[in-house]
């Protein structure tokens, strides 16, 4: 009798060897047979990123993103869907206002004040260099330079005047409406520089024209944003009818509020904001655009600091 045919599988010693197990280069315990189409390394499902053909690894995707030119606005800013700087500025103003409600002395300590004298009982007097041996100077003339910026984040206390709540509400509504538009066009860095320089410009004008006046409020910076809105609209060729109406209302408010608000701060912020945005808008569109814009901001900052220093020297008789 002939032996029957065997259907058994070949033994391990005589069969074909099993294929080698390959693992992900980032996760050595994950078995995979898929390779990145760029670097040819094995990648597991967690590391796979869809590509037009096949898959890429995480590192190759990041490398490819770095080589892609990021979209920019007409003024050179990075495109961002969330006005994070505007949100942050509003939050800082509101937090400062809450601090005022808890401790009203914050306004006297950090408000924009050029030159005053104060006695040991806390009574305030107009500045006179001849009395500095008897009364203590306070304000920028006393070296409190931080007031040039901190005053722009404070507002009229509600405990002193009913206009206090209206003051911060109006400024924050204007900051919300203008800030989102301006930030979207300028990008976060340029927008923040514009805001701070406008606030500083308003404070310097107060120091130059009314150094004895205690001024608080974000109005100077808001007026700077208004100037930016106007300059950007003209540069982009927008319909100026609505823009002109808005600016007319802003300027009318500056005139009307001159009797009870710091028109010096409003005007200073308006001029500073216009200068900064003009530099943004009309800088040459080349690889040096960012450098030109930064140089313009630095030049304006230097001018404002020089003006403030010169005024303090004039008030103190050379002891700045």
C-alpha positions as CSV (number, residue, x, y, z in Angstrom):
1,X,0.0,0.0,0.0
2,X,1.3,3.4,-0.9
3,X,1.7,5.9,1.9
4,X,-1.0,8.6,2.0
5,X,-0.1,12.2,1.3
6,X,0.5,14.4,4.3
7,X,-1.4,17.7,4.6
8,X,0.6,18.9,7.6
9,X,2.3,22.3,7.5
10,X,6.0,22.3,7.2
11,X,7.8,22.5,10.5
12,X,9.5,25.6,11.7
13,X,12.9,24.0,10.9
14,X,12.0,23.5,7.3
15,X,9.4,26.3,6.5
16,X,10.1,29.9,5.3
17,X,11.3,32.2,8.1
18,X,8.7,34.7,9.6
19,X,9.1,38.3,8.5
20,X,11.0,40.6,11.0
21,X,8.7,42.7,13.2
22,X,9.0,46.4,12.6
23,X,8.0,49.1,15.2
24,X,7.3,52.8,15.1
25,X,10.4,55.0,15.5
26,X,8.6,57.0,18.2
27,X,6.8,54.2,19.9
28,X,9.0,51.1,20.0
29,X,6.3,48.9,21.4
30,X,3.8,49.6,18.5
31,X,4.1,47.2,15.7
32,X,3.7,48.7,12.2
33,X,4.6,48.2,8.6
34,X,3.7,51.7,7.3
35,X,6.5,54.1,6.4
36,X,6.7,57.9,6.2
37,X,6.8,58.9,2.5
38,X,9.4,61.6,3.3
39,X,11.9,60.0,5.7
40,X,11.0,56.4,5.2
41,X,10.8,55.6,8.9
42,X,8.1,53.3,10.3
43,X,5.2,55.1,11.9
44,X,2.2,53.8,14.0
45,X,-1.3,55.2,13.6
46,X,-0.8,57.7,16.4
47,X,2.1,59.2,14.4
48,X,0.5,59.1,10.9
49,X,-0.5,62.3,9.3
50,X,-2.5,62.3,6.1
51,X,-0.6,63.4,3.0
52,X,-1.7,63.8,-0.7
53,X,-0.1,60.4,-1.2
54,X,0.4,58.0,1.8
55,X,1.3,59.3,5.3
56,X,3.9,61.4,6.9
57,X,5.4,61.4,10.4
58,X,4.9,64.2,12.9
59,X,8.4,65.6,12.4
60,X,8.2,65.7,8.7
61,X,4.9,67.6,8.9
62,X,6.4,70.1,11.3
63,X,9.4,70.6,8.9
64,X,7.1,71.1,6.0
65,X,5.0,73.7,8.0
66,X,8.2,75.7,8.7
67,X,9.0,75.9,5.0
68,X,5.5,77.2,4.1
69,X,5.2,81.0,4.1
70,X,2.7,82.2,6.6
71,X,-0.1,84.5,5.4
72,X,0.2,88.1,6.4
73,X,-2.2,91.1,6.5
74,X,-1.7,94.2,4.3
75,X,0.3,95.7,7.2
76,X,2.6,92.8,7.8
77,X,0.8,91.3,10.8
78,X,0.2,87.6,11.3
79,X,-3.4,86.6,10.6
80,X,-5.3,85.6,13.8
81,X,-8.9,84.8,14.3
82,X,-9.0,85.6,18.0
83,X,-8.4,89.2,19.2
84,X,-6.4,87.9,22.2
85,X,-4.7,91.2,22.9
86,X,-8.0,93.1,23.0
87,X,-9.5,90.6,25.4
88,X,-6.4,90.9,27.6
89,X,-6.4,94.7,27.6
90,X,-10.1,94.8,28.6
91,X,-9.5,92.3,31.4
92,X,-6.6,94.4,32.7
93,X,-8.7,97.5,32.7
94,X,-11.6,95.8,34.5
95,X,-9.3,94.2,37.1
96,X,-7.7,97.6,37.7
97,X,-11.1,99.1,38.2
98,X,-12.1,96.4,40.7
99,X,-8.8,97.2,42.6
100,X,-9.9,100.9,42.7
101,X,-13.3,99.9,44.3
102,X,-11.5,97.8,46.9
103,X,-8.7,100.4,47.5
104,X,-9.5,103.9,46.2
105,X,-6.0,105.1,47.0
106,X,-4.9,103.2,43.9
107,X,-6.0,106.2,41.7
108,X,-3.8,108.7,43.6
109,X,-0.9,106.3,43.6
110,X,-0.9,105.2,40.0
111,X,-2.9,107.8,38.1
112,X,-1.1,110.0,35.5
113,X,0.2,113.0,37.5
114,X,2.9,115.3,36.3
115,X,3.7,117.4,39.4
116,X,2.1,117.9,42.8
117,X,3.3,118.5,46.3
118,X,1.9,116.6,49.3
119,X,2.3,117.1,53.1
120,X,2.5,114.6,55.8
121,X,-1.3,114.5,56.2
122,X,-1.8,113.6,52.6
123,X,-3.0,117.1,51.5
124,X,-2.1,118.0,47.9
125,X,-0.8,121.3,46.6
126,X,0.2,122.8,43.3
127,X,3.9,122.2,42.4
128,X,6.4,124.8,43.3
129,X,10.1,123.9,43.2
130,X,10.8,126.4,46.0
131,X,8.6,124.4,48.4
132,X,10.2,121.0,47.8
133,X,12.2,121.3,51.0
134,X,9.0,121.6,53.0
135,X,6.6,119.5,51.0
136,X,7.2,116.2,49.3
137,X,7.0,116.1,45.5
138,X,4.8,113.5,43.9
139,X,4.1,112.5,40.3
140,X,6.5,112.2,37.4
141,X,8.7,115.0,38.8
142,X,9.3,112.7,41.8
143,X,10.6,109.9,39.6
144,X,7.3,108.1,39.3
145,X,7.7,107.5,35.6
146,X,5.4,104.4,35.7
147,X,2.5,106.8,35.9
148,X,2.8,107.5,32.2
149,X,1.4,104.0,31.5
150,X,-0.4,102.9,34.7
151,X,-2.8,105.9,34.5
152,X,-4.0,104.5,31.1
153,X,-5.4,101.4,32.9
154,X,-7.3,103.3,35.6
155,X,-10.7,105.1,35.4
156,X,-12.7,107.5,37.5
157,X,-13.8,105.8,40.7
158,X,-17.5,105.2,41.1
159,X,-17.2,106.3,44.7
160,X,-16.2,109.8,43.7
161,X,-18.6,110.5,40.8
162,X,-21.5,108.8,39.1
163,X,-19.6,109.2,35.8
164,X,-17.1,106.7,37.1
165,X,-19.0,103.6,35.9
166,X,-20.0,105.3,32.6
167,X,-16.3,106.2,32.1
168,X,-15.0,102.7,32.0
169,X,-18.0,101.2,30.2
170,X,-17.7,103.7,27.4
171,X,-14.0,103.1,27.0
172,X,-14.3,99.3,27.1
173,X,-17.1,99.4,24.5
174,X,-15.0,101.5,22.3
175,X,-12.0,99.3,22.9
176,X,-14.1,96.2,22.0
177,X,-15.4,97.7,18.8
178,X,-12.2,99.3,17.6
179,X,-9.7,96.8,19.0
180,X,-11.0,93.7,17.2
181,X,-10.9,95.5,13.8
182,X,-7.5,97.0,14.3
183,X,-5.9,93.9,15.9
184,X,-7.1,91.7,13.0
185,X,-5.4,94.0,10.5
186,X,-2.2,94.7,12.4
187,X,-1.5,91.5,14.1
188,X,-0.9,91.2,17.8
189,X,2.6,92.6,18.2
190,X,2.0,95.7,16.1
191,X,-1.4,96.2,17.7
192,X,0.0,96.1,21.2
193,X,2.8,98.5,20.3
194,X,0.2,100.9,18.8
195,X,-2.0,100.7,22.0
196,X,0.9,101.3,24.4
197,X,2.4,104.1,22.3
198,X,-1.0,105.8,22.0
199,X,-1.5,105.5,25.8
200,X,2.0,106.9,26.4
201,X,1.4,109.8,23.9
202,X,-1.7,110.8,25.8
203,X,0.1,110.8,29.1
204,X,3.0,112.8,27.7
205,X,0.6,115.5,26.4
206,X,-1.0,115.7,29.8
207,X,2.5,116.2,31.3
208,X,3.4,118.8,28.8
209,X,0.2,120.9,28.9
210,X,-1.4,120.2,32.3
211,X,1.2,118.7,34.6
212,X,-0.8,119.5,37.7
213,X,-3.8,117.5,36.4
214,X,-4.5,114.0,37.7
215,X,-5.7,112.0,34.6
216,X,-6.9,108.4,34.3
217,X,-8.5,106.4,31.7
218,X,-7.9,104.4,28.5
219,X,-9.3,107.2,26.4
220,X,-5.9,108.2,25.0
221,X,-5.2,104.7,23.8
222,X,-8.8,104.4,22.4
223,X,-8.4,107.6,20.4
224,X,-5.1,106.2,19.1
225,X,-7.1,103.2,17.9
226,X,-9.6,105.5,16.3
227,X,-6.8,107.2,14.3
228,X,-5.5,103.8,13.3
229,X,-8.9,102.8,12.1
230,X,-9.0,105.9,9.9
231,X,-5.5,105.5,8.5
232,X,-6.0,101.8,7.7
233,X,-9.3,102.5,5.9
234,X,-7.7,105.0,3.7
235,X,-4.7,102.8,3.0
236,X,-7.0,99.9,2.0
237,X,-9.2,102.0,-0.1
238,X,-12.3,101.3,2.0
239,X,-15.6,103.3,1.7
240,X,-14.7,106.3,3.8
241,X,-18.3,107.6,4.3
242,X,-18.9,105.5,7.5
243,X,-15.3,105.9,8.6
244,X,-15.6,109.7,8.3
245,X,-18.8,109.7,10.3
246,X,-17.2,107.6,13.0
247,X,-14.2,109.9,13.2
248,X,-16.4,113.0,13.2
249,X,-18.2,111.6,16.3
250,X,-14.9,110.8,18.0
251,X,-13.6,114.3,17.4
252,X,-16.9,115.8,18.5
253,X,-16.7,113.8,21.7
254,X,-13.2,115.1,22.3
255,X,-14.5,118.7,22.1
256,X,-17.6,118.0,24.2
257,X,-15.8,116.1,26.9
258,X,-13.1,118.8,27.2
259,X,-15.0,120.4,30.1
260,X,-14.8,117.3,32.3
261,X,-12.2,115.0,30.8
262,X,-8.6,115.3,29.8
263,X,-8.6,116.6,26.2
264,X,-4.8,116.6,26.3
265,X,-4.8,112.8,26.8
266,X,-7.3,112.4,24.0
267,X,-5.3,114.5,21.6
268,X,-2.0,113.0,22.5
269,X,-3.3,109.5,21.9
270,X,-4.9,110.5,18.6
271,X,-1.7,111.9,17.3
272,X,0.5,109.1,18.5
273,X,-1.9,106.5,17.1
274,X,-2.0,108.2,13.7
275,X,1.8,108.4,13.5
276,X,2.3,104.8,14.4
277,X,-0.3,103.5,12.0
278,X,1.0,105.7,9.1
279,X,4.4,104.0,9.6
280,X,2.7,100.6,9.5
281,X,0.6,101.4,6.5
282,X,3.2,103.1,4.3
283,X,6.4,101.2,5.1
284,X,7.9,99.7,2.0
285,X,6.6,96.2,1.2
286,X,9.9,94.4,1.2
287,X,11.9,92.3,3.5
288,X,12.7,95.4,5.5
289,X,9.1,96.4,6.2
290,X,9.1,95.0,9.8
291,X,12.4,96.8,10.5
292,X,11.1,100.1,9.2
293,X,7.9,99.8,11.3
294,X,9.9,98.9,14.4
295,X,12.3,101.8,13.8
296,X,9.3,104.2,13.5
297,X,7.9,103.0,16.8
298,X,11.3,103.3,18.5
299,X,11.7,106.8,17.1
300,X,8.3,107.9,18.5
301,X,9.0,106.3,21.8
302,X,12.4,108.1,22.0
303,X,10.6,111.4,21.1
304,X,8.0,111.0,23.8
305,X,10.5,110.1,26.4
306,X,12.7,113.0,25.4
307,X,9.7,115.4,25.7
308,X,8.7,114.0,29.1
309,X,12.3,114.3,30.4
310,X,12.6,117.8,29.1
311,X,9.4,118.9,30.8
312,X,10.5,117.3,34.1
313,X,13.8,119.1,33.9
314,X,12.0,122.4,33.3
315,X,9.7,121.8,36.2
316,X,12.4,120.8,38.7
317,X,15.0,123.3,37.5
318,X,17.4,120.6,36.2
319,X,16.8,117.8,38.8
320,X,15.2,115.2,36.6
